[in-house]
Every structure is written in C-alpha cells, then in structure tokens.
C-alpha cells in the first residue's frame, strides 16, 4: 500500500433475534467503531416482526454509536406507502443513509400501490423525491445478478440506479480479485464513474459459504476446499487461513487503486478486525464525536 493511500472501511451487521445475539452485536460494534469506519450498515427483514427488529436495531445503532449508520431497505412485493413509512422512520430517527435494495420478491405482482418486480430504481427515485439530505447505496454484482439476462443488462440497471440518485454501489461478495476488477473496468467503459465498493466476506464456515453462494450467484474457488480440508479440526489454523485469504484479496485490490472495503461481518468481530488492521486500519483512542 502506498503510504499516502488512506484505506476506508465499512461493516455490515444483521438484526439480533435474541438477547445473546444482541450482546454479541454490541460487542462487535464496540470493537470496530474504534477503527473509525465510514459507516455501519444494518440489514433488513421485510416481513412481520423481523421488520420491526430491523428498524429498531438501526435506530438504536444511530443513537448509541458514534459511527454513521446505513439502514438497508427493500421494496419487492411491498406496498409503496409502507416502504416509505419505514424510510421516514429511519430519516426521522437520524438515519440519513439508506442501502436501497429490491430484496427477495415473493410474487411478481405486488398489487395495487406496490412496486414493480425489479424495482430498486423506483425505490431510489422515491427516496430522493421524498426525503432530503439522503445518502443512498445500491447493490452491484461482479459475477452478475442470478436473474439478469447478461452482464450488459446488469450494467444498464446499475446505471439507472445511479441516474435515479444513488451515490455508490456495494458489491456482492467475491473471492477472485480479477472478477471485481473486470467488472469495474466494464462499468467505467460503460460510463459509470460512481464509487463501486467491493464487498468482502471472510470465511467463517466454508460449507455455509458454498451453500449461500449457490443461491446468490457467487463463485467459491475450487482450491479453497483442499486448503481448508488439510486444516480440518485445527480451528486456529482455519482462522489464520481465512484472514490470510481475505487480506491477500484486499491487498491485490489496494494495488489496483481500491481504497474502501465493505465487510460482511456476520456479527462477528475478530476476523474483520484482524483483516482491517492488516490493511492499515488503526485504533483510535478516543470516541468519534458525531455520527453524521
């Protein structure tokens, strides 16, 4: 890393569903906020009690942490007025950053007053039109969205989200640096010059990562299997390997000019903390004064 290159970090959490998970979340936040990250993000459960837990968790983060908070918001198969009520609740509570996502649709037809099936663009437009002082992140897919017709179609959709008012994109996780770099180059050639932040997933459990990757369209390198199998039963060695793989991935991206990494923490601190420190993050001895 160039000595003058300042690396920025952001970290994603999911809403706790038990008191034990809540304690783990606050411990994780307490560790990572000392690195002065750009923001924390809180994922969103769109249905039933999960929605309220998501909203409450994001607003609690905003009140209690000095780090800026970005609340995820999805709109698939949802009534537009209901989605905007949630957005206003975030806004009124001081959360001015939104990660605007389509989400998982349960029906192609949302019904009267709802959003269309592929509707992240509509959500971004509504947020910009109805809320002031709003900062919007959207999703990008270096390996292609599982339902996209082509890579070009993906880029067109991403451009529409930026045209609607999105500030940046955060990618689906990936494990091959060239995959992200090719996507970045294609986006630049297409005329997209907004920031596209790489999403990084440290491997806590390779089998679970493989299962999830099959659903979301991400590729797990074949050689990862033998690497972890050789260390089976040695928890510490597996941990070190996971940190090394993620750090090496990020170091390659740093050499290519990337200066911001978004970590999917799974509400676990240690790995993300060690990787961030290896990439140049430093502990701050005093709390940040504002969560703007």
N, C-alpha and C positions, 0 to 999 in steps of 0.2 A: 504494500500500500504506500502511495505517495504520502510524505509527511504532511503535506498541506491538505490532503483529502480528508474531510470530516465525514465519518460514516454515521448515518442516522438509522434509528431502529423504531419499529412499532410492533405491538404484540396483541394477538387476538386471544380472547377468553370466551368461554361459554357459560350460560347461566347455571348457578348451582341448584341442585334439586334436593339437597338435604343440608342439615346443619354442618355435617362433617365436610361436605363439598364446599360450603360457604367459607368455612375456616381455611380450607386449602386455597381457595380463590384469593382471599385477602392476604394470606402469607405470600402467595406468588406475586401479587401486585406490589406488596411492600418491598420485596426483593428487587423487582425490575424497575420500579419507579426511581430507585437510586441511580439508575443509568441515564436519567433524563431523556426518556424516549419521546419521539414525536407525538405519539398518541397510543392509547389502549383502544381496542375495539371489542364490543360485546355482541355476540351472535344473537339471533332472533328466532324464537319459536312462535310460529304464526297462529297456532291453534290453542284454544282453551286456556287452561291455567298456565301453559308454557309461555304464552304471550305476555301475561302479566308479570311472570317471574323475569322475563327478558327485560321488560320495560323498567321494573323496579330495580333490577341489577344495574342497568346502565345509568339510571338516575342516582343510585347510591354511589357508584363509581365516581360520577361527576361531583357529588357532594364531598366525598371523603378523600379523593386522590388529587394531588396537585397536577397530575398528568391530564392532558386533554383527552376526552372520550369521544369515540365514534361509535354510534349505535347502528347496528345492522337493521334494515327494514326491507321486508319482502312484500310482494303485491300479487303473486299469482293466485288466480281464482278467488280474489278478495274484493269486497266492495270498496270502491274508491274513497268514499267518505269515511269508512272505518280505518283505512290505511292512513288517511290524512289526520284523523283524530290522534292516532299514535304518534305521527310525525310532530303534531303540535304539542303533544305532551312532552316529547323529548325537547323540543325547542323552548317551551315554557320553563322546563327544568334546567335550562342552561346548556343542553347538549346541542351544539350547533354543527356537529359533524355527523353525516349520515353515510353509511355504506349501503347504497341502493341496489337491490338485487331482485331479480324475478322471483326466485325461490322455486320450490317444488310444486308444480301445479297438480291438483287432484282431478281437474276437469278442464277440458279445452275451452269450455264456455263458462265464464264467471258469472253470467247472468246480468240482469239489468243493473246498470250503475257500477259495474265492475271493470276491471282492467282486462285488456286483451291478453291472450296466452303468452306471447313473447313481449313483455310489457315494461322491461326495465327503462326503456326510453321514455315511456309515458310517465313512469314514476319520477324520473329525473326532472322532466318538464313540469310536473305538478309541484314538486318541491321548490323548484326555482321560482315558479309563478306565485306560490302562496306563502313562502317563508323568506324573511330577509336574513342577511348575514349567515348564509348556509354554505357549508363546505361539503362537497359530495364526492365520494369514491364509488367506483363501479368495478365489476369483475372483468377479467380478461383471461383467455385460455390459450397458453402457448402451444398445447397439443390439440387444440380445437375443442369446442363445446361438444359433448356427446350427441347433441341433436342438430348440430349445424350441418349444412349441406356441403360446405367447403371452407377452406382457410380464408378465401376471399370473402365469403359471406360473413365469417366471423369478424373480419376487419371492417366491413361495411357497418355491421351492427355496433361495433365498438365506436366507430366514428360518429354514428348517430347519437350515441350516449354522450359523447363529448360535445357535439353540436347542440345538444339539449341543455348543456350547462355543467356537466360533470367536470371535476377538477383533475382527477387522476384515476388510474386503474390499479387494482391489486390483482396479481395473477393467481390462478390455481397453482398449487404446489407442483413442483417438478424436481427431478433428480439429475438431469443432464443439462449442464450449463449451455451447451450449444442449442438445445431446444429453446431456451429463453432468448438467446442472442439472435437466433434466426427469426424468431417472432418479432423481436424489437426492430431488427433490420427491415422486415417486411412492413411493419407498422410505419416506420419512418418513410419508407419508399412510397407508401400509400398516402402520406401526408399527415400522419398522426404525430404530433410533437408534444402532446401532454405526457406527464410522467407515467410510466408503467412500472410499478414497484413489484419486484419478484417476491412471491410468497414462498416461504421456506418451512418445511415440515421436518423437524428432527424425528428420527425413527425410534420410537419407544417400543414398538412391537411390530416386527416385520410382517407377520401373518395378518394382523389387522390392517396394516397399511396396504397390503396386497388386495385384501377384500374390498376396502373402500375405493381403492384406485380403479378396480374393475367397474364400479358404478359411476365414477366421476370422469373417467377417460384419461387418467394419468398413467404413465408408464413407470414401472419399477425395474431398474436394470437387473438383468438375469444374474449378473455376477454377485449381486448382493446376497443371494441365497447361500452360496457356499461360504462367503465371508462370515456370515453370522452363524452358520451351522458349525463351523470349526470352533466357535467360541461357546457353543451351547452349554448352558449350566454355569458359565462364568459371567455373572451379572455385571461386574465391574468392567470386564473386557468388552462386553457388548456395548456398555455405556460409552466407553472411550472410542470405540469404533464409530458409533453414531455421531458423536461430537466431531470426530475427525472427518467423516464423510460430509457433514453439513458445512463444516468450516472450510474444507477444500472447495466445495461448490461455491461458497460465497467469495472465497479468495479469487477464484477464477473470474467471477463476475466483477469484483473490485478492479481487477486488472483491465477489464473492458469498460470501465467508467461508471459502473453502478455504485451509487452511494447511499441507497436506502434499502433496507431489508425488512419485510413484514413476516414475523414468526407466528406460526400456528402453535400455540403453547400447549393445548390440551389441558390447560390449567395446571401445568407442571413447570416448575421454575428452573431446576438445576441445569438441564441441558441447554435451554435457551440462554441462560445466564453465562454458562461457560463458553458457548459459541460466540456470544456478543463480546465478551471480554477478549477472546482470541482475535476478534476482528477490529479491536481498538476501542471498544466501549470502556468508559472509566466511571468508577463510583463517584457520586457527588456526596460530600459530607453534610450538606445542608439540603433541606427540602426546597423544592421549587415553589415559588411564591404564588403562581397562578396557573389555573387550568383553562386558559383562554380557548 
